[in-house]
Amino acid sequence: MGLYKGFTGLARIRRNDVDDFYFRFISADISRNQGINPHLPSYGGSELWRIISPSKGELSGRVSLLLCESQADDFYDLAYNCREFILDLSYYRRSSRTYYECRINTLSFSCKAGELVQINLDIVSTDDEKGTQTLSNTSNQKLITWDKTNVLGATPDGSGHDIQSFTYNIDNSLVQVRTANRFFPLDINRGIQAVTGNIVWFDSVNERRITLSSLYNSLDVSDATFRIDNLDIEHGIAHHWSYRTPLSPDIVATTLEWSKVSDLV
């Protein structure tokens, strides 16, 4: 009997009234979990569980991938608008698996100098089944490098120069709707959405003009544009500064943790 190693595979996302799109993933770990509720008998006299009932089921997991050209907008739309979709996963030399009524709980774009842009998707589903065929997609897809990303308006000079890395995260706080006649969720709704991230840039000798008073004694809000390939995301951000001087000959860097805001109260 031959055993298969885990390997990068191919995925397809199907949406209503919109063309399907394919992407290759680094890892896809979506699991079906269902627990049990053990109980001791009411009459006592036993050290073993005698009564067992099924517990609620969960169908969720994480998919990680390297971003390809012209796909940033698709992933952002799925997460930000919490759209429902069908996910087909096809693993190397293995049959595919299909997940229904999927929604993205959290999405994270990770953009770091010298590296390819990576996406992590935490996905929740209501049902799955073994696929009937292995996916195939022969089209060439260009991976997105860090020079195709930038942040404008948030750094000291507003230009986005000298940025080492930034992340852009969407958390939908999904709520799973359950009923008495099934162990897995009947539906999945969005909770209170939070959009956050961070920006890290190096401090040059003549640009260390950010004073401690300006960092810590006020709440700054600015307009920022996050650029990831074909996607431009524009909105206000509240600043949460973190300024560190390392006790070693490392390069001094400033980190800006931020949260999306509409109005300053």
N, C-alpha and C positions, 0 to 999 in steps of 0.2 A: 504493500500500500504506500503510495507516494503522499508526502505531506507538503503543503504549500506554505511558503513564507509570505508574510505581509508585504505588500508592494504598492507603489503608486498606481492609482486607477483613474477611471474616467467617470464623470458625473454629468447628468442632464437635469436641468430645471424646466419644468413645464408649468405655464401660467395660462389663465383664461384670456383669450383674445390677443395674446402676445406670442411672438415667435419663441420657440424653445432656444435655450443656449447651453453650450457644453463648456466644461472646464475640467482640467486635470488637477487632482488633489494630491497633497503630500500624505495626508492621513485622514481617515474617516472612521470614527469610532462611535457608532450609534447603536445603542443596545436596548433590548426589551427586558425590563426588570419587573418582577412581581414578587412581593414578599408574602410572609405568612404571619398570622397572629396566634402565638401559642398560649394556651391557658392550662392551668391546673384544674382538676375536677373539683366540683363544689363540695364533695363529701370528704376530701382530703385523704390522708393516708398514703400519699404517693410522692415520690421525689422526681417523677418523670412527667413530661407533658402528655396528657391524654386526649386533649381536645385541641384541634388546629383548624383555624379558619383562614381563607385567603385574604390578602391585603390588597390595597390599590396598586395598579400597574403604572409604570412610567416607560415612555418610549422617547428617548432623547439622547443627545450626544454632540460631539464636536467634529467639525470638518475644517481642515486647514489646507490652504492652497497658496500658490504664488499667483499674483494678479497678472492677467493677460490683457493685451491691448483692447480697449473699447468695452471693458466689462465692469469698470468701477461704478458706472451709473446704474447698471442692473442690480448689483449687490446692494448699493446704497438705497435704491428704491424699495427693494424687498424688505430691508430692515427698517428704514425710517417710516415707511407707510404700513409696516406690519402686514404685508400682503401674504395671502395663502398661496401655496404652490405644491407641486408634486415633485419629489426628488428621487431620481434613479441613480443608484451607485453600481458601478461595474468594476470589480476587482480583477487584478491580473490573473489570467487563466482560471477565473471562477465565474459562476453565473452572477447576474445582477440581483439587486434587491431594491424594492420600490417602497417609498414612504409617502403616505397620503396626508392631506390637510396639514402640511408643515407650515410653521412660522419660525422666524428667527427671533430667539430670545435676546441674544447679544451678538453684535458684530464689532470687530476691531480691525481697523487698518493700521499696519505697522510699517512706517517708512524710516529707514535708517541709512545714513550715508555709506556708500560702498556695498550696499546689499539690494536684493530684489524686494519689491513690495509684497508683503505677506498679509493674508486675511485669515482670521479665525472666526468661524460661525458656530454658535451654540444653537442647535435646532431642536424643536419640540414637535412631535407628530402624534396623531391619534391612532394610526393603524399602519401595518406594513405587510408585505408578502414577498415571497421569492420571485425574482424576475423571470421572464420567459426567454430572454435573449441577452447576449452580451452586447454592450454598447460599442459603437465604433464611430470615430470622427477623424477624417483624414485631413481636415483643414489645418493650415499652419497658424499657430498662435504665437505672437511676439510677447515675451515677458516684459514687464514694466520695471525699469531701473529707477534708482533714487533721484536721478536728474530730471525725471518727469513729474516730480512732486515739489511742492513748496507751500509756505504759509506766508501770507501777506497781511500786514497791519498789526501783528501782535508782538513782533520783536522790537527792540529799542529803536531802530531806525526805520522800521516798517517795511523794509525791502525783502526780508526773508533770507538775507545773506548769512553765512556762517552757521546755519542750522545743522546740528549734528543728527537729530532725529525728531520725529513727532508721531503721536498716535491719535487716532480718532475713533471713539467708542460710542456705540448706541446700545442702550439697555432698555428693553421694552417691558421688563417685569411681568412676563406673561402669566396669566391666570388660567388654570386648567379647570374647565367646567365638568363636573362629575354628576352622574345620575345613579340611581339604585340598581339599574339593570345591567350595568357593565363595569368592569374593573378598570378599563382604560378611559381616558377623557372622552367626553362626547364632543367637546368643542374647546377651542383655545382663544382667549381674548387678551387684548393688550391692557396692561396696567398703566401706571404713571411712567412715562418715558423720561429717561435721563440721557443727555448727550455730554460726554466729558472727554478729556484727553490730556496730553502734555506735550510741551515743546522744549527741546534742549538745544542750546547753542553755546559756542565757545566765546569766552571773553578775551578780546584782544587788548593790548596794553593801553591804547588810547581810546577805548570805548567803554571803560568801566565807570560809566557816568550814572549808573543806577544806584541811588543812595538808599541806605537802610530805611530812612524815614519814608521814602516814597514807596518802598516795598511793603512795609508792615503797618503803617499808620493810616492807611486809606484803602478803600475798595475801588479798584480800577475796573472799568468796563470799556471795551473797545470793539470795533467792528473788525472781523477777521475773515479772510478768504483762504480756505484749505483747497489746494489744487492737487488732484491725484489723476494723472493722465487726462482723460476727457471730462473729468468731473470737477466742477467748481462749486464748493459749498460755502455760502456766505451767511453769516449771522453774528450776533453779538456774543462776546464771551466775558465772563467774570474771571479776574486773575487771582490765582492762589500761588504766591511766589515761594520759591525755595532757593536760597542763595548760599552756596557752600564754598569755603576755601579749604581745599584738601591739605592734610598734614603730610604731604609727600610731593615729589616733583611732577605731579600730574597736571594736565591742562585744566585751568579753572573753567568751569561750566556753570551756566545758570539754567534752572529748570522752572518752567512756567506750567503749573497745573491749572487747568481751566474747566469751566462749566458753561454750557450754553445758556444764555439768558435772553429774554425779550425786553424786559423793562428793569430798571434799577429802582428798588424801593428804599 
